[in-house]
């Protein structure tokens, strides 16, 4: 079989196949076409020597805001993805049913990187957040649009993977769980999972996770007090344990206010690792403290998660949350996405949202991207030149 592209000799870490070893990975017609040792090439095959580097399935960032130009939080998806090794950016509620059409036409369909989305139950999505204006879109019950949300989600199942809602004092004021109730009705109606944001109470972390169903996602899962998932004594709250047992998924969603080393240390010490690692990148945190996906992954590596589990939380587990198993894998027939990574050793300064610094000894670095079966890193190709 003739392949379009082969990544030669890299350390392939693919949790979907329980694989960690030196392999070649081939791509043809936008899909993974083969994986193995010493794959045969043809004169038309582009070969990239990635020996000494890690090859993973294309990274999935389950929580981003990439409605660039349509909301004040949006960053440029292609620019962000290329730099951080992300091949699939999942926008979480930037758009609601009232402005979804613009997001689809002007951003998603024009982007090279893959973009999927959770649709906000609020009519205009997250419309009022900047450095100077903070308007919680869930504060006004008149903005909840369950009927319109269900209609738009049903008609756009190729791109919409679930329903998003934000609850907490900053996003829903004194509405408590009312917006969550509305969003759950939509998710149930259209048969999709729900992603729930939680910030300061009300409501409480426990109230929110108690309402979530198997396959639903609680994002900002390792947020600082108040509304942390652990007690002040460092034990995991019983409602959190019950939710995981029930099948609720726990997503990092770092962002500008939603990840604390203190919380993460307590959770990890109890054996409670996040299901998915995501950056929650947006204009207010892309220059810190979140920065990007690989920086968020690096923090967990430095706190004791294995490299394989960190990659799993950004590939296979994210695909499970999306209910799209062709993502997050290098099995033949899967989407033709891969990320080339390295792990640098040294002394690296990481910071969380409350200003605590962690000095880590490792950093995960994105070195290159294969997207839809082709090399997608034109600005930095010299390191992996095509073989003659």
MOLIN-V811973 format. One line per field, one symbol per residue. ss: DSSP state (H for helix, E for strand, - for the rest). A space follows every 10 residues. Layout:
ss = ???
//
This chain:
ss = ----EEEEEE EEEEHHH-EE EEEEEEEE-- EEEEEE---- -----EEEE- ---EEEE-EE EEEE---E-- E-----HHHH HHHH-EEEEE EEEEEE---H HHHHHHHH-- ---EEEEEEE -E-----EE- ---EE----- HHHE-HHHHH HHHHH----E EEEEEEE-HH HH-----HHH HHHHHHHHHH --EEEEEE-- ----HHHHHH H-----EEE- ---------E -----E-HHH HHHHHH--EE E--------- HHHHHHHHH- -----E---- E--------- --HHHHHHHH HH----HHHH HH---HHHHH HH-------- ----E--EEE EEEEEEEEEE E-----EEEE EEEEEEEEEE E--EE--HHH -HHH-E--
//
